[in-house]
Amino acid sequence: MRKALPLIGLALLWMGACGRGPASPAPRASPTGISSPAPRPSPTATPLRPSPAPSTPSASPSPSAAFQPRVEVVATGLEVPWALAFAPDGRIFVTERPGRIRVIENGRLRPEPVAVLPVAATGEGGLMGLALDLDFPRNGYLYVMYTYRAGGALRNRISRLTLRGEVAGEERVLLDGIPGAGIHDGGRLAFGPDGKLYATTGDATQRDQAQRLDSLAGKILRLNPDGSVPADNPFPGSYVYSLGHRNPQGLAWHPETQQLYSTEHGPSGEMGLCCRDELNLIRPGANYGWPVVTGIAGDPRFTDPILYSGESTTWAPAGMDFVTGDRLAPWNGHLFFGALRGQHLHHVILGPDGTTVIFHEALFQGIFGRIREVKMGPDGYLYFTTSNRDGRGRPGPEDDRILRIVPGP
């Protein structure tokens, strides 16, 4: 049974911080409610204003100010839930970074995983992306991306599993040998409206690889579901769809225009640079500049982000999705992404052509800690996961959690 949190105001703050917490207890199988009340932030909202920025946020009142949703707890006791996928029959599949694929069915987290993969859960590596086949009810295919060891080195791979009953197995490796590391592994998987499988890869700390077409590091990749290279990819015979990425973490398509967007982590000390997290509009064959340029460079060789965090603010943006439908009607068509270090849910309103940002704000600042996955559910509600047990957060007794936003009061 889901438990709703009391109405929580939508607070905004320019910059979040992260900290390390103590070790957490073992995951619990069944969800429970919030054990202590969350701090109550200001009920009003004002837009963030990075400087310089590719677009100027609107000075009008936040569209969230008059919309007071509730946040419900869907599941608790998870260990770094990385990705969510919704099956047509109502089941929710979730990856945990140590290697487990868990299932929520009829409102309850099953105690036993459907699969445990032999991952190298080192640093930011481990079991990451998850996507269900477009014909999942018939074939039971699940696609995963995870880190493994090969000859003493870390690598990432994309595999397909087959779910039979309550067990997912029969692994078929689709793409192997993607450069991996303890940080900057990318890891997001998603099917696009074209039926192709997209994947994000980080530079695996070898930043020059992001500019090389003969490397799969620092890219957004595009595959056929069988693992072959699509004939219409921008670079013939290559999985590369876009390049020049440092650590892209989110993928989402606009529900009307079908434009693809991605979130990306900016530098955290490389070349003496900080912050500069990005929201990018992804075009086939485009080069997003890392490590040659960052942020709004204005260099005609590269594609600038449509939004970035500025030179002194870090979001560490993660999973993302668009709100659709009328259950969260004030947010219909708006984009949301999780912020790990920023510890908030970032709300973005795009212009009519999808190439500009007309408003953005940080919601739930500090209330839930680090937010990783954001996914629109088939029930019309917006789901998100915490990532407070990833070694960089301050986990509470029920972390990590899956939560969802529903209309208030």
N, C-alpha and C positions, 0 to 999 in steps of 0.2 A: 504494500500500500504506500503510495507516495504521500509525503508530508509537505505541506506548503510552508514556506518561511513567511514570517510576517512581512507586510508591505515594506519594501526597502526603497528609499529615495534614490534618485539617480544622481550620484555625485561626480564632479569633475575635478581633476587635478592635473597640473602640467607634467609632473614627472613622478614615477613610482620607484620604489627601491626594492631590492631583494636581499634576503639573508638566509643563512643556513640554519636549519633546525635540527633537533635531535632525531635519532633513528626512530622509525615508526613501527608500531606493532604489525603483525601479520595481517593480510587482508581478511575482511569479514565477508561471509558469503551473502548475507541478506541485508538490504538497505534499512537504515534507520533514520530518524529525523535529526535536526540540528539540536545539539545538546546545550548550547548556550546562545543567547541572543547576539546577533551581529550588531556592530556599532551603527548608529543611525547618522548618515551624512546629511548634508544640506539637501532640501528637496528641489532646489533650483539648479539650473545648468547654464553654463556659458561655453562658447566654442573655444577649442584650443587654437593657438595661433603660432605655429612654428615660424621661425625667421632664419633665412628666407624660406618661402614656401612656394610651390608651384601654383597654388590657388589660394585665394583669401577666403577664409570661412565667413559665412554670413553673420552679420551682426544682429540678425533677428533672433527672437527667443528660440531656445531649443525645442524641436518637435517632441522631445521626450519629457519636457517640463510638465505638460498636462496629461501625460500618459504614465500611469503608475502601475506597472505590471507586478505580478507576484513571481517569486522564484521558488520552484518546487524541487525537492530532492528526489532523484530517480534511483540512484544507487550510491552506496558508500563502501569504504574499505578497499578500494582498488589501489593498485600500485602503478602510478604514472600511466593513466589511460591516455593513449596517444591518438587514436582515431576511432570514429564511430561510423557504422554503416547500418542502414535500416532495410530489413527484408519486407517484402510485400505483405507477409502474414503477421506483421507487428513485432517480430523479434528485433532486438537491437544487438548487433555484434560490436565488440569493442576490443581493441588490442591493448595489452599491457606491455610496457617496454621490456620487462624481463623475459618475454617470450610467449605469453599466454594469450589465447583468443577466448574471450568470455562472452556469454550470452545473457541478455535480460529477456525474460519471457513472462508474459502476464504480470508485469510489474515487479518481478523478482529476479535478482541476480543468481544464476545457477551456481552452485558451489564448485562444480567441476568444469574446467575449460574444455572446449571442443578440440583444442589443439595446443600443444606445447612445442615450440620450435627451438632448435639448438642455436640460439642467437649468442652473439658476443655483446652482452649488455654492459658496455664500457662507456663511461661518460654520457654523451648524447646518443650513443649508438644503442642498438637493440631492435626489438620489434616495433616498427613505426607504422607505415601506411597500411590501409585496408580499403578494399573496394569490392563490392559484389557485382557479379556478372549481370549484364542487362537482361539475361534470361535465367537468372538465378533460380526461380521456382522449378525450372525444368532440369538444369544441369548441376546445380549446387556449387558452382565455382566461386571461390573466394580468392582474391588477389592480395598479396602481402608484399611488403618491402622490409627487409631486415638486414642487420649487420652480422657478419660472421668472420671467422679467422681463416686465413689461407696462407700457409707458409710463414706464420708469424706476423703477417700483416692483416689489417682490417680491410674488409671489402663489404660492399652492399650488393644485394641481389633482389630481383623481383621474381616471385614465384606464384604459381597457381595451385590452390588446394581444392579438393572436392569434398563437400560435406555429404556424408551418408549417415542418416540417423542423427546421432548426437556426437559424431566424431568427424573431424576434418583431417584428411590425409591425402595420400597419393600425390605427393608434391611433384610438380613439374616446374623446373627452373626455366623462366622465360628470358631473363637477361642477367648475366653474371659478371663479376669482376668490376663492378662500379667502384671507383675509389672511395675508401672509407677512412674514418679517423675517430678519435675520441670526441671530436667536435666537428661541426659543419657537415652533417650527413644528409641534409635535406630530408627526404623520406615520405613526402606526401604522395598519395595515389588517388586518382579520380578519373572516372569515365566522363568524357565530354559529350556534348550533344551530337557529335559526329560518330559516336560509337567507338572512338579510339581511347586507349588507356594512356593517361598522362602521368608523369612522375617528376618530382623535383629532386635534384641532387645538389649537395653542397660542394664547396671547393676542397673539402677534406684537408684543410690547412695548407694546401699547395695552390696558392691563389693564382699563379700564372696559368694553371690548367683551365681556369674558367674561360680563357680566351682561345683555347686550342680546340679546333673541331675534331681532332683525333683523340680527344679525351672526353669521357662521359661526366667528368666532374664539373660542378658549377653550371649546370644546365637545367632546362626543362626538356624532358624527353617525351616522345610520342610513339606509341607502339600499337600494333594490331593486337587484339585479345589473345592471339596465338603466339605472340612474342616476335613476330616478323616486323620488318620496317615498312610502314605505309608508303605506297608508291607516290603519294602527293606530299611527302614531307619536304620542307624547304631546301634541305641539302640531300641530294640523291644518294640513296644507300645508307643514310645516317639516321640514327634515332633522334638526333638533336633537333629540337623545335625552336629553342632560343638559347642564347649563351650570354656569358658575362655576368653570371650570378654568384653571389657569395654564399648564401645559405637560404634559399627559398623554402618557405614552410607552409604556405597555403595556396590552394587553387580553388577558384570559383568562377562560374560563367553567369553573365547577366541573364536573368530569366526572359528578357524580351529581345535584346540585341544579340545574344549569344557570344558577346565579347568575353575573353578570358582575362582574369586578373590573378595576380599572385602577390603574396606578402614576402618580404625578404629582410633578413637581419643585416644591419649595417656593421661597420668595423667596430671592434672592441679593443683597440690598441695597435692594430696593424698600421704601419707607416705613420704612427703617432696620431691616428684618427680615432674618433669616437662617434657613436650614436648613428645618425643618418639612416635609420630604418626606413624601408620603402614600401609603398603600395604601387605596383606596376600594372599597366595595361599591356598584356602580352600579345605581340604580333609575331607571326611565323617568320623565322629567320632573323629577328631583331637581336641586336647586341646591347646589353644593358650596362656594359662598361667596366664592371669589376675585373681587375683591381686598378684599371687605368684611371677611372673617374668614379666618384661617389656623389650621391645626392643630385641636386640640380646643377649639372655641369654646363649645359648649353653647347656641348660638343657635337657637331653634326655627325660624327662617326657613330654616336651612341644614342640610345633611347632613354630619356629621362623619366623618372617616376612621376606619377600624377599627384603623389602626396609623399612627403617624407617628414621625419620627426625633428629635423633640425640638427644642428651641430653640437648640442649640449643635452639633448633629451633622448632617452632610450625607451623604446616600447618592447623590443624583442617580439615582433608580431608572429603569430602562429596560424592555426587553422582559421578558415574563413568561409562565409556563405552569405547568400542573399535571403532576405525574408520574402516569402511569397504568401498569397492568400489573404483572407480577411480576418483571421483570428487575432493577428497582431497588426490590424489595419493601419494604424498611424505610421508603422515602419515598413509597409509594403513596398518592395522594390529597393530597400536600403541594404547596404552592405555592412556586415559586422565581422570583425576579426578579434581573436584573443590576443592579449598582451601578457607575455611571461614576466619579464622584468618590470614592465609597467603596471602589472597587477590590475588590469581592468579589461572591460569589453569595449572595443573601439567601434563607434557608430559613424558610418560615412554615407553621405548623400551625394550622389553623382549628378552631374549636369545631364541634360537630355541626350547629348551625343556620347556620353560615357567616357569622355576624355578629360573631364575636369571635375574637381571636387568643389562643391558649393557649400558644404557644411561638414564638420566632423567634431566629435566630442568623445570623452572618455566616461564610460558608465561603470557604476559599482566599484569605484576606485578603492582598492585595498580591502574590500569586503570579503572576497573569496580567495584572495591570494593570486597565485600564478594561474592564468587561464590559457589552456593549450588548444583543444579542439573546439570548433564552433560548427554546428551542423543544423540545417533546417530539417525538422522532422516531418514525416508524412501526415502527422496529426495537426499540422499548422502551427506548432510551437517551436521555439528556438532552443536548441540544446547546446550545452557547453560543458567542458571537463576542467577540473583543476589539475595542477601539476605540482603540488606542494611537496611530494615525496621524491622529487627528482634530484635531491641533493642541493638545491638552490633555494628552497622555500622554507617556510615555517609550518610544518604540517600540524593540523588539528587532530583530535582523536578520531574523527570520521573521514579524514582524507585518505586517499583522494576520492573525489565525488564526481558523479554525473548529475547535472542540474538542468532544468529547463525553465524558460520564461513563458508565462501564461498571462492572460489579461487579468488585471486586478478589478476590484479590490479583493 
